Amino acid sequence: MLNQSSDLDRLFHALADPARRAMVERLSRGPAPVSGLARPLPMSLPAAMQHLGVLEAAGIVRSQKV
């Protein structure tokens, strides 16, 4: 049960941030480059990559380098 709780904690933490929720909303329409996700948000590209890392660690998104 402890592992399940930890997974839920990661999920809720990832979705608690408005910028990450905006990224998830955009990605729900299909794949997008990191630059495209960062562009409408008030953040740098490295910050967007960090946010995506949180979403990926929570199992919400997957990424690949092309």
C-alpha positions in Angstrom: 0.0 0.0 0.0 2.9 2.3 0.7 4.1 2.2 -2.9 0.6 3.0 -4.2 0.5 6.0 -1.9 3.9 7.2 -3.2 2.7 6.9 -6.8 -0.4 9.0 -5.9 1.8 11.6 -4.2 3.9 11.9 -7.3 0.8 12.2 -9.5 -0.9 14.8 -7.4 2.4 16.8 -7.0 2.9 16.7 -10.8 -0.6 18.0 -11.5 -0.6 20.6 -8.7 1.4 23.1 -10.9 -0.7 25.1 -13.4 2.1 25.1 -16.0 2.3 21.3 -15.9 -1.4 21.1 -16.2 -1.2 23.4 -19.3 1.4 21.1 -20.8 -0.7 18.0 -20.2 -3.7 19.7 -21.8 -1.6 20.6 -24.9 -0.2 17.1 -25.1 -3.7 15.6 -24.9 -4.1 16.9 -28.5 -1.0 15.1 -29.7 2.8 15.1 -29.5 4.6 18.5 -29.3 8.3 19.6 -29.1 9.5 21.0 -25.8 9.9 24.4 -27.4 6.2 24.3 -28.5 5.2 23.5 -24.9 7.3 26.3 -23.4 6.4 29.0 -25.9 3.0 30.0 -24.4 4.2 29.7 -20.9 6.3 32.3 -19.0 9.4 30.0 -18.6 12.6 29.2 -20.2 13.3 26.0 -22.2 15.3 24.4 -19.4 12.4 25.1 -17.0 10.0 23.5 -19.4 12.2 20.4 -19.6 12.3 20.2 -15.8 8.5 20.4 -15.6 8.3 17.6 -18.3 10.7 15.5 -16.1 8.3 15.8 -13.2 5.4 14.7 -15.5 7.4 11.9 -16.8 8.4 10.7 -13.4 4.8 10.6 -12.4 3.9 8.5 -15.4 1.7 11.1 -17.0 3.7 11.7 -20.2 6.5 9.9 -22.1 9.2 11.6 -24.1 11.6 10.7 -26.8 14.5 12.5 -28.4 14.1 12.9 -32.2 
